[in-house]
Amino acid sequence: MGKSPLIHGNEFHLINRNEIHKAVSKLVEALNLAAGSTEDFDIYKVVETYFLDLDKRKEINHLLGITEPIEMRATEESFS
């Protein structure tokens, strides 16, 4: 079986919710977190929302100071 094609930023909404949750579970395990959701923080919901809700993704990026596409920044940083 071949690998699936890479998903680009304008295609995040194509990622399956179950695949997001499997990946977050691996992240939680790799970071030795007690859980992926505790009290008022749910990393599963954060990651799911970021990938599946374009408006929320823009809000999150704004809060993080991300003002241009990540692909452009990565390319520029590669040549610095």
N, C-alpha and C positions, 0 to 999 in steps of 0.2 A: 504494500500500500504506500502511495506517495503522500507527502505532506500536503496539507491544505495551503492554498495561496495566502500570502501575508495580507493582513487587514490593515488598511491605512486609516488615518485620522478621520476622513470623511465617511468611513464605513464602520465605525465602532458600533453603531446600532445593529449591525449584523451578527454581533457576538451573542451566542446563546447564553441565557441567564444561568443555566446549569454549568456551563463551561466557566463562567465568571466565578461561580461559587466554588468549583473545584480548584481553580487557580488561587483564590483567596485562602482556601483551606491549606494549600501548600505554603503560602506566605506566612500564615499564622503559625504553622508548624515550624517552618524554617527560622522564624524569629523567636521561637520558644514562648509565644504569648499564651497566657492562661486560657484565653478564649478570643474569638473574633468579635464578640459583642459583649460588652459589660456596661451596666448602668446606662449612661447616656451616650455611649459610642458604639457604633456598629460598623466595623470595617467592611463587612459584606455589603451593606446598604450604600456606603460611601462609594465603593468601587463600582457596584452595579449602577448607581445613579450617574457616576461620571461617564461610564461607557454608553449608557442607553438614553440619557436625557441631554440633548444638545444644549438647551437653555441653562440647565444646571451646570454642565461642563464649562460653559462660558463664564458663569458666575464663579465657579471654583477657580478657574484660570485667572480671573480678575483678582480674586482674593490673594492668589499666590504671586501676582505680579507678572503673569505670563500674558504678554500682549501680542505676540506674533506666533505663527505656527511653529511647533516644536521642530519640524523637519528643517525649517530655515535656520533656527538657532543651532541645531546639531551640525548642519553643514558649515555654518560660519565658524563654529568652535573648532571644527576639524582642521581648518586652515590657519588657526591662530598660533 
